[in-house]
Amino acid sequence: MRHGLLLVDKPAGCTSHDVVQRARAALGQKKVGHCGTLDPTATGLLLLTVGKATRLTRFLIRAPKVYEGEIRLGVETDTYDAAGAIVAERPYDEVEGGDVAGVMARFVGEYEHLTPPYSAKKVGGVKSYELARRGEEVPELRKTVTIYEYRMTSAPDGDGLFGFRLSCSSGTYARGLAHELGAELGCGAHLASLNRLSVGGFQLSDAADLEALAATPLEELAGWIPSDRMALPSEEVEVDARQERRLAHGQTALVRDLDSGEGDWIKITTRRGEFLAVASVVEQIGANLGVLQPKIVFR
């Protein structure tokens, strides 16, 4: 069994689960997961965790994301993207590029984001999209997200189509932002296309083509990162042999040269460069000295 992270360039027309199933078949192992869903119509970077690395999904899924895509003015859909049924059409002739840019700028920062009704968000234990498909009313759900960048990359054309770039925290729906943008402009809008460029420090340019999975040995595949070389969105600390033994047996360890504080997650490596564990700082003792409690142990 192999353990690590596989970067895949997801094509349009398949679900994130479809990509996971393809990877399971190609690798010959069942333990494969993904870190953040892409809608079937969306393309771009999908992170797959393989083997023991599936235990790290909860850390990777929280990483910020960067997207590029297109929004179409004047047309609203029930799913807030091009895959949905049209529910309203309005004129957008008087909407100029400056108007769009001004509204987009207001989204930047902490934002109370509207979750689309067609989403996996649960209401009373039932997924929102199940309620929507049954024609039942879906209550308005909002959550606080952070928008780092949201801007036009091209001006609206004659069909109301324009390009955009979005950098945001985990849990942000690009199609939800497109819908809210249209509402603010008064003409309606929906997400026409979406391509994910990065997740944390992982880039689409390093990803493997989905078709290459079955034809190329994993170790030779672009986008394959063995677990020992995986970077996490946290501080990385190397421990000596004594602390390594303690952590490997689930015991706490005293670690020096620590920049993080209580409650923070830490990636622990051995002096041989092996990924040993993920731990949390349970006690801070003076400057750069803390007690770590292992939460996930790999060796």
C-alpha positions as CSV (number, residue, x, y, z in Angstrom):
1,M,0.0,0.0,0.0
2,R,1.2,3.5,-0.9
3,H,0.8,6.5,1.4
4,G,0.8,10.1,0.3
5,L,-1.0,12.9,-1.7
6,L,-2.0,12.8,-5.3
7,L,-2.7,16.1,-7.2
8,V,-5.3,15.5,-10.0
9,D,-6.6,17.9,-12.7
10,K,-10.3,17.1,-12.6
11,P,-12.1,17.4,-15.9
12,A,-15.6,18.7,-16.3
13,G,-18.5,16.2,-16.4
14,C,-17.5,14.0,-13.4
15,T,-17.9,14.2,-9.7
16,S,-15.1,14.3,-7.1
17,H,-16.2,10.9,-6.0
18,D,-15.8,9.6,-9.6
19,V,-12.2,10.8,-9.5
20,V,-11.7,8.9,-6.2
21,Q,-13.2,5.7,-7.7
22,R,-10.9,6.0,-10.8
23,A,-7.9,6.5,-8.5
24,R,-8.9,3.4,-6.3
25,A,-9.1,1.3,-9.5
26,A,-5.8,2.6,-10.9
27,L,-3.8,2.2,-7.6
28,G,-5.4,-1.1,-6.6
29,Q,-6.2,0.1,-3.1
30,K,-9.4,1.3,-1.5
31,K,-8.1,3.8,1.0
32,V,-8.3,7.0,-1.2
33,G,-10.2,10.2,-0.3
34,H,-10.4,13.8,-1.4
35,C,-9.9,17.2,0.3
36,G,-12.6,19.5,-0.9
37,T,-15.4,18.8,-3.4
38,L,-15.4,20.3,-6.9
39,D,-18.9,20.4,-8.6
40,P,-19.3,18.2,-11.7
41,T,-19.1,21.2,-14.0
42,A,-16.0,22.6,-12.3
43,T,-12.4,21.7,-13.3
44,G,-9.0,22.0,-11.8
45,L,-7.0,20.9,-8.8
46,L,-8.4,18.0,-6.6
47,L,-6.3,16.7,-3.7
48,L,-6.5,13.0,-3.2
49,T,-5.2,11.5,0.0
50,V,-3.9,7.9,-0.3
51,G,-3.3,5.2,2.3
52,K,-2.5,6.5,5.8
53,A,-2.5,10.0,4.4
54,T,-6.4,9.9,4.4
55,R,-6.1,10.6,8.1
56,L,-4.8,14.1,7.2
57,T,-7.8,15.1,5.1
58,R,-9.2,17.3,7.9
59,F,-6.0,19.4,8.0
60,L,-5.7,19.8,4.2
61,I,-9.4,20.5,3.6
62,R,-9.1,23.8,5.6
63,A,-6.5,25.3,3.3
64,P,-7.4,28.4,1.3
65,K,-8.3,28.0,-2.4
66,V,-7.7,30.1,-5.5
67,Y,-10.1,29.9,-8.5
68,E,-10.5,31.5,-12.0
69,G,-13.8,31.4,-13.9
70,E,-16.6,33.3,-15.6
71,I,-19.8,34.8,-14.4
72,R,-22.8,35.6,-16.6
73,L,-25.0,38.6,-15.8
74,G,-28.7,38.7,-16.4
75,V,-29.6,35.1,-15.8
76,E,-30.3,33.3,-12.5
77,T,-30.5,29.6,-12.0
78,D,-31.8,27.4,-9.2
79,T,-28.3,25.9,-8.6
80,Y,-26.5,29.3,-9.0
81,D,-24.4,27.8,-11.9
82,A,-24.7,26.9,-15.5
83,A,-25.9,23.3,-14.7
84,G,-29.2,24.6,-13.2
85,A,-32.6,25.5,-14.6
86,I,-33.1,29.2,-15.4
87,V,-35.5,30.8,-12.9
88,A,-35.2,34.5,-13.9
89,E,-33.8,36.7,-16.6
90,R,-33.3,40.4,-16.3
91,P,-31.7,43.2,-18.5
92,Y,-28.1,44.1,-17.7
93,D,-27.5,46.7,-20.4
94,E,-26.9,49.5,-17.8
95,V,-24.4,47.5,-15.7
96,E,-20.9,48.6,-16.4
97,G,-17.5,47.0,-15.6
98,G,-17.0,49.6,-12.9
99,D,-20.2,48.7,-11.2
100,V,-19.3,45.0,-11.1
101,A,-15.8,45.7,-9.8
102,G,-17.2,48.0,-7.0
103,V,-19.6,45.3,-5.8
104,M,-17.0,42.6,-5.9
105,A,-14.6,44.7,-3.8
106,R,-17.3,44.8,-1.0
107,F,-17.1,41.0,-0.6
108,V,-13.4,41.1,0.3
109,G,-12.7,40.4,4.0
110,E,-14.8,38.5,6.5
111,Y,-18.1,37.9,4.8
112,E,-21.5,36.3,5.9
113,H,-21.8,34.0,2.9
114,L,-25.1,32.5,1.6
115,T,-24.9,28.8,1.2
116,P,-26.6,27.7,-2.1
117,P,-29.8,25.6,-1.6
118,Y,-28.3,22.9,-3.8
119,S,-25.5,22.0,-1.5
120,A,-24.5,19.2,0.9
121,K,-25.1,21.4,3.9
122,K,-27.5,19.5,6.2
123,V,-30.7,20.9,7.6
124,G,-32.2,18.8,10.4
125,G,-30.0,15.9,9.3
126,V,-31.1,16.1,5.6
127,K,-28.8,17.5,2.9
128,S,-30.0,20.8,1.4
129,Y,-30.0,19.5,-2.2
130,E,-32.3,16.7,-1.2
131,L,-34.9,19.2,0.2
132,A,-34.5,21.3,-3.0
133,R,-35.0,18.4,-5.3
134,R,-38.2,17.4,-3.5
135,G,-39.4,21.0,-4.0
136,E,-39.3,21.7,-0.2
137,E,-38.3,25.1,1.1
138,V,-34.6,25.3,2.1
139,P,-34.0,27.7,4.9
140,E,-31.4,30.5,4.3
141,L,-28.1,29.4,5.7
142,R,-25.2,31.7,6.1
143,K,-21.6,31.1,7.3
144,T,-18.6,33.4,7.9
145,V,-15.9,33.0,5.3
146,T,-12.9,35.0,4.4
147,I,-12.5,36.4,0.9
148,Y,-8.9,37.4,0.2
149,E,-9.4,38.5,-3.4
150,Y,-12.4,38.8,-5.7
151,R,-11.9,40.8,-8.9
152,M,-12.7,40.9,-12.6
153,T,-10.1,39.6,-15.1
154,S,-12.1,40.7,-18.1
155,A,-14.9,43.2,-18.7
156,P,-18.5,42.0,-19.4
157,D,-19.0,41.2,-23.1
158,G,-22.2,41.6,-25.1
159,D,-23.6,38.4,-23.6
160,G,-22.9,39.6,-20.0
161,L,-20.0,37.2,-19.6
162,F,-16.9,38.3,-17.7
163,G,-13.8,36.6,-16.2
164,F,-12.9,36.7,-12.5
165,R,-10.3,35.5,-9.9
166,L,-11.2,34.4,-6.4
167,S,-9.0,33.6,-3.5
168,C,-11.0,32.5,-0.4
169,S,-11.1,30.4,2.8
170,S,-12.4,26.8,2.9
171,G,-16.2,26.6,2.8
172,T,-16.8,29.4,0.2
173,Y,-19.1,28.6,-2.7
174,A,-18.0,30.4,-5.9
175,R,-21.5,29.9,-7.4
176,G,-23.0,31.4,-4.2
177,L,-20.8,34.5,-4.6
178,A,-21.9,34.8,-8.2
179,H,-25.5,34.7,-7.3
180,E,-25.1,37.3,-4.5
181,L,-23.1,39.5,-6.9
182,G,-26.1,39.4,-9.3
183,A,-28.5,40.2,-6.6
184,E,-26.4,43.3,-5.5
185,L,-26.2,44.5,-9.1
186,G,-30.0,44.1,-9.5
187,C,-29.7,42.0,-12.7
188,G,-29.1,38.5,-11.4
189,A,-26.1,36.3,-12.4
190,H,-24.8,32.8,-12.2
191,L,-21.5,31.0,-12.3
192,A,-20.7,30.1,-15.9
193,S,-17.5,28.2,-15.4
194,L,-14.9,27.5,-12.7
195,N,-11.3,26.2,-12.5
196,R,-9.5,25.6,-9.2
197,L,-5.8,26.8,-9.5
198,S,-4.5,26.0,-6.0
199,V,-5.3,24.5,-2.6
200,G,-2.9,25.9,0.1
201,G,0.6,25.6,-1.4
202,F,-0.4,22.9,-3.9
203,Q,-0.7,24.0,-7.5
204,L,-2.8,22.9,-10.5
205,S,0.4,23.1,-12.7
206,D,1.9,20.2,-10.7
207,A,-1.2,17.9,-11.0
208,A,-1.6,14.7,-13.0
209,D,-4.1,14.3,-15.8
210,L,-6.9,12.0,-14.8
211,E,-6.3,9.8,-17.9
212,A,-2.7,9.2,-16.9
213,L,-3.7,7.5,-13.6
214,A,-4.2,4.1,-15.2
215,A,-1.3,4.3,-17.6
216,T,1.6,5.5,-15.4
217,P,3.2,3.9,-12.4
218,L,2.3,6.0,-9.3
219,E,6.0,6.8,-8.5
220,E,6.4,8.3,-12.0
221,L,3.2,10.2,-12.0
222,A,3.2,14.0,-11.9
223,G,1.4,15.2,-8.8
224,W,2.4,12.2,-6.6
225,I,3.8,13.3,-3.2
226,P,4.8,10.5,-0.8
227,S,3.7,11.1,2.8
228,D,7.3,11.9,4.0
229,R,7.4,14.9,1.6
230,M,3.8,16.2,2.3
231,A,3.6,19.8,3.4
232,L,0.8,20.6,5.9
233,P,-0.5,24.1,6.7
234,S,1.2,24.1,10.1
235,E,4.6,24.4,11.7
236,E,7.0,21.5,11.1
237,V,9.3,20.3,14.0
238,E,12.0,17.8,14.0
239,V,12.5,15.6,17.2
240,D,15.4,13.6,18.5
241,A,15.4,9.8,19.1
242,R,14.1,10.0,22.6
243,Q,11.1,12.2,21.8
244,E,10.5,10.2,18.7
245,R,10.0,7.0,20.8
246,R,7.6,8.8,23.2
247,L,5.5,10.2,20.4
248,A,5.5,6.9,18.5
249,H,3.9,5.3,21.6
250,G,1.3,8.0,22.0
251,Q,3.0,9.8,24.8
252,T,3.5,13.5,25.2
253,A,6.9,15.0,24.4
254,L,8.7,18.2,25.3
255,V,9.9,20.1,22.2
256,R,12.2,23.1,21.9
257,D,12.4,25.7,19.1
258,L,8.6,25.8,18.8
259,D,7.0,28.9,17.3
260,S,3.4,27.8,17.7
261,G,1.2,28.2,20.8
262,E,-1.4,26.2,22.8
263,G,-4.0,24.5,20.6
264,D,-1.9,24.7,17.4
265,W,-1.3,21.7,15.2
266,I,2.3,20.6,14.5
267,K,3.8,18.3,11.9
268,I,6.5,16.1,13.6
269,T,9.4,14.6,11.6
270,T,12.3,12.5,12.7
271,R,16.0,13.3,12.1
272,R,15.8,10.9,9.2
273,G,13.3,13.1,7.5
274,E,10.4,10.7,8.1
275,F,6.8,12.0,8.8
276,L,6.2,10.7,12.3
277,A,3.0,12.3,13.6
278,V,0.6,15.2,13.8
279,A,0.4,16.6,17.3
280,S,-1.2,19.5,19.1
281,V,0.5,21.9,21.6
282,V,-1.2,21.1,24.9
283,E,1.0,23.3,27.1
284,Q,3.4,26.2,26.4
285,I,6.3,26.5,28.8
286,G,8.1,29.7,28.3
287,A,9.4,30.9,24.9
288,N,9.8,28.3,22.2
289,L,9.2,25.4,24.5
290,G,6.1,23.3,24.6
291,V,4.5,20.0,25.4
292,L,3.1,18.1,22.4
293,Q,0.3,15.5,22.4
294,P,0.3,13.2,19.3
295,K,-3.1,13.0,17.6
296,I,-2.2,10.9,14.5
297,V,0.9,8.7,14.6
298,F,2.3,7.2,11.4
299,R,5.4,5.3,12.6
